[in-house]
Structures are given as structure tokens and as C-alpha cells.
Amino acid sequence: MAVPPSSPAHAAPAPADQGSRGSMTVLGAVVLLFLALSFFGGNEPSYHSAPPPHSPQAASSTSPARHPAGKHLPRSEPVRLLIPKISVDAPFTDLSLTPSGQLEAPPAHDTNLVGWHAEGTSPGETGTAIIAGHIDTATAPAVFADLGELEEGDVFKVRRADGRTASFVVDDLETFEKDRFPSRRVYADTDKAEVRLITCAGDYDRAAKDYTANLVVFAHLR
């Protein structure tokens, strides 16, 4: 990943998502439409989000039925993210929605911390779980600095509060320009247990104090 001269070593994000469990299914659908991903780089967060493509009602009515189609685990909070290939061993923090409907970012000063949408799907549970991490801070590379090195077939794990460890297999990596971010494709609920790892990508825009794109890793429960 290119590092803009005299800017943060690797950028950061504040993503968000959809899905949820049981009574939270509708919330997940609503969240999907308000989150166009707001990642930030530089010293200050930037909240550039695309307008919602559909109404919350439309999203709710088109969400897949919550009938597990494959392997899944019961709901449990994630405790630690392990990605051996890129030497990630990081604790989780809960992320909530801001009043504007975006997911707040993990604390910008902590280079080894990932966040998850705590009101959405938990990793391993049926649906789409969202995990966000900074690619850098104002002073150093951060937890997802090397996320782009992952490849299809790579495995990462999430340790959970219930004592189980959920293993995920990478299906694909894609980079999306922020003004063309496919929120439904990334955040849409599923009838399988899936995860999205999200961080910043592209060039660093000094004026906007933001990166121009987002990197998304698509993965499923093994």
C-alpha cells in the first residue's frame, strides 16, 4: 500500500454494516442503508458517505430469510482477531452508530485494535459480520496495514467470548472507490455466516484528510 509522504503510515477506517440476530434483523437491514462506509486517514476523521440507495423499508423487505444455509455458530461477542499471514493478533472494541447513521471508528490512537458492529451480526453467526481496522494512524502503521496481502483461500480466526474460535476462509478481496462503494453488496444480510474485513485504500487526499478508497475482504465460516 502506498504511503503518502509525511502523512500517516497506513490509514484507518470506521466501517459498518447490517445484519443481526433474531429481533435485530430489521435493525441490520436499516443499518445497511445508512452505512456507505466512513473510513478516515490523516489526523482527523472524515465522514464522507454515499446517500442510501434504498429506503430502510425496502431493505427490510428484501433481506434474505434468516434460515441458516450452512455452518454457523450462536451469537457471541468477538474477543480477538488472528490473521497469521499478516501477523495480526488484535483485541476487539464495540462500535456503535453515530447520529448520522454511520459506524463510528475504532480509537485512532491505538495501532493494534479492531472494531465490530456490536448491534449487528457477530462473527460466526448467520449473517454478515463487519470488522473494521485502521491501516495507519497519524504516527505509525496500524492493525490492517497489510490487509491487502491476503489471498483467496487464506484463513483467519476470531476468538469469541463463548470460548469458541471461528475460522474463516477468504473468498475475495476488492477495492472500491468511496464515492462508488457498493454498500448493499458489502453489507447485505446473508443466510450464511460471513465476515467483511474493511480498511482504507487508494491514495491519501491531504485536503480531505482521507483515503480515496476502501479495501474489503470477503470471507465465510469454515
BELNORMO-V145050 format. One record per pair of residues at least 4 apart in sequence whose C-alpha atoms are under 8 Angstrom apart, sorted by the first residue. I is the first residue (numbers start at 1). GAP is how many residues later the second one is. Records with the same first field share a line. If there is no record, write none. Layout:
BEGIN
I = GAP, GAP
END
This chain:
BEGIN
1 = 9, 144, 145, 147, 200, 201
2 = 200, 201
3 = 4, 5, 6, 7, 201
4 = 4, 5, 199, 200
7 = 35, 131, 197
8 = 33, 34, 35, 128, 129, 130, 131, 132, 133
9 = 126, 127, 128, 129, 130, 131, 132
10 = 31, 124, 125, 126, 127, 130, 131, 132, 135
11 = 29, 30, 31, 123, 124, 125, 126, 130, 131, 134, 188, 189, 190, 200
12 = 27, 28, 29, 96, 121, 122, 123, 124, 125, 130, 187, 188
13 = 25, 26, 27, 28, 92, 93, 119, 120, 121, 122, 185, 186, 187
14 = 23, 24, 25, 26, 89, 90, 91, 92, 118, 119, 120, 185
15 = 20, 22, 23, 24, 87, 88, 89, 90, 115, 116, 117, 183, 184
16 = 15, 16, 19, 20, 21, 81, 86, 87, 88, 100, 101, 114, 115, 116, 171
17 = 11, 14, 15, 18, 86, 100, 103, 111, 112, 113, 170, 171
18 = 9, 10, 11, 12, 13, 14, 102, 103, 110, 111, 169, 170, 171
19 = 5, 6, 7, 8, 9, 10, 12, 13, 101, 102, 108, 109, 110, 168, 169, 170, 171
20 = 4, 5, 6, 7, 8, 99, 100, 101, 102, 107, 108
21 = 4, 54, 99, 100, 104, 105
24 = 4, 95, 96
25 = 4
26 = 4, 34
27 = 4, 93
28 = 4, 91, 92, 93, 161
29 = 4, 27, 30, 31, 34, 159, 160
30 = 4, 26, 27, 29, 30
31 = 4, 70
32 = 4, 27, 151, 152, 155, 156
33 = 19, 20, 21, 22, 23, 26, 150, 151
34 = 17, 18, 66, 67, 68
35 = 14, 15, 17, 66, 67, 68, 148
36 = 13, 14, 15, 16, 66, 145, 146, 147
37 = 11, 12, 65, 66, 141, 144, 146
38 = 8, 9, 10, 11, 64, 65
39 = 6, 7, 8, 66, 160, 161, 171, 172, 175
40 = 4, 5, 6, 7, 160, 169, 170, 171
41 = 4, 5, 95, 96, 97, 159, 163, 168, 169, 170
42 = 95, 96, 164, 167, 168
43 = 94, 95, 166
44 = 165
45 = 164, 165
46 = 162, 163, 164
48 = 130
49 = 53, 129, 130
50 = 128, 129, 130, 131
54 = 4, 5
55 = 4
56 = 4
57 = 4
58 = 4
59 = 4
63 = 125, 126, 127
64 = 125, 126, 127
65 = 126
66 = 60, 61, 124, 125
67 = 124
68 = 4, 58, 123, 124
69 = 122, 123
70 = 121, 122, 123
71 = 121, 122, 150, 151
72 = 52, 53, 54, 120, 121, 149
73 = 51, 52, 53
74 = 50, 51
75 = 46, 47, 48, 49, 50
76 = 46, 47, 49, 84, 85, 86
77 = 41, 45, 46, 83, 84, 85
78 = 14, 44, 45, 80, 81, 82, 83
79 = 12, 13, 79, 80, 81, 82
80 = 9, 10, 11, 12, 78, 79, 80
81 = 7, 8, 9, 10, 11, 33, 75, 76, 77, 78
82 = 5, 6, 7, 8, 74, 75, 76, 77
83 = 4, 5, 6, 72, 73, 74
84 = 4, 5, 72
85 = 65, 69
86 = 60, 61, 63, 64
88 = 55, 56
89 = 23
90 = 22, 23, 24, 53
91 = 21, 22, 23
92 = 21, 22, 23, 24
93 = 13, 20, 21, 22, 23
94 = 21, 22, 23, 24
95 = 8, 9, 10, 11, 20, 21, 22, 23
96 = 7, 8, 21, 22, 23
97 = 4, 5, 6, 7
98 = 4, 5, 6
103 = 14
105 = 10, 27
106 = 7, 8, 9, 26, 27, 28
107 = 6
108 = 26, 29
109 = 28, 29
110 = 27, 32
111 = 23, 25, 26, 29, 30, 31, 32
112 = 30, 31
113 = 20, 30
114 = 17, 18, 19, 20, 29
115 = 16, 17, 18
116 = 13, 14, 15, 16
117 = 4, 5, 12, 13, 14
118 = 4
120 = 9, 10
121 = 4, 5, 6, 7, 8, 9
122 = 7
123 = 5, 6, 7, 35, 43, 70, 71, 72
124 = 5, 42, 69, 70, 71, 97
125 = 4, 68, 69
126 = 64, 65, 66, 67, 68
127 = 62, 63, 64, 65, 66, 67
128 = 59, 60, 61, 62, 64, 65, 66, 67, 68
129 = 64, 65, 66, 67
130 = 57, 65, 66, 67, 68
131 = 64, 65, 66, 67
132 = 65, 66, 67
133 = 9, 10, 11, 64, 65, 66
134 = 8, 9, 10, 11, 65, 66
135 = 6, 7, 8, 9, 10, 11, 64, 65
136 = 4, 5, 6, 7, 8, 9
137 = 4, 5
141 = 4
144 = 55
146 = 4
147 = 52
148 = 25, 67
150 = 4, 20, 23
151 = 19, 20, 21, 22
152 = 17, 18, 19, 20, 21
153 = 16, 17, 18
154 = 15, 16
155 = 12, 13, 14, 15
156 = 11, 12, 13, 14
157 = 8, 9, 10, 11
158 = 7, 8, 9
159 = 4, 5, 6, 7
160 = 4, 5, 6
166 = 55, 56
167 = 54, 55
168 = 26, 27, 51, 52, 53, 54
169 = 50, 51, 52, 53
170 = 47, 48, 49, 50
171 = 46, 47, 48, 49
172 = 45, 46, 47
173 = 42, 43, 44, 45
174 = 41, 42, 43
175 = 26, 38, 39, 40, 41
176 = 4, 5, 6, 37, 38, 39, 40
177 = 4, 25, 35, 36, 37
178 = 34, 35, 36
181 = 33
182 = 4
183 = 4, 5
184 = 4
186 = 10, 30
190 = 4
192 = 28
193 = 27, 28
194 = 24, 25, 26, 27
195 = 23, 24, 25, 26
196 = 20, 21, 22, 23
197 = 19, 20, 21
198 = 16, 17, 18, 19
199 = 15, 16, 17
200 = 11, 12, 13, 14, 15
201 = 10, 11, 12, 13, 14
202 = 9, 10, 11, 12
203 = 8, 9, 10
204 = 5, 6, 7, 8
205 = 4, 5, 6, 7
206 = 4
END
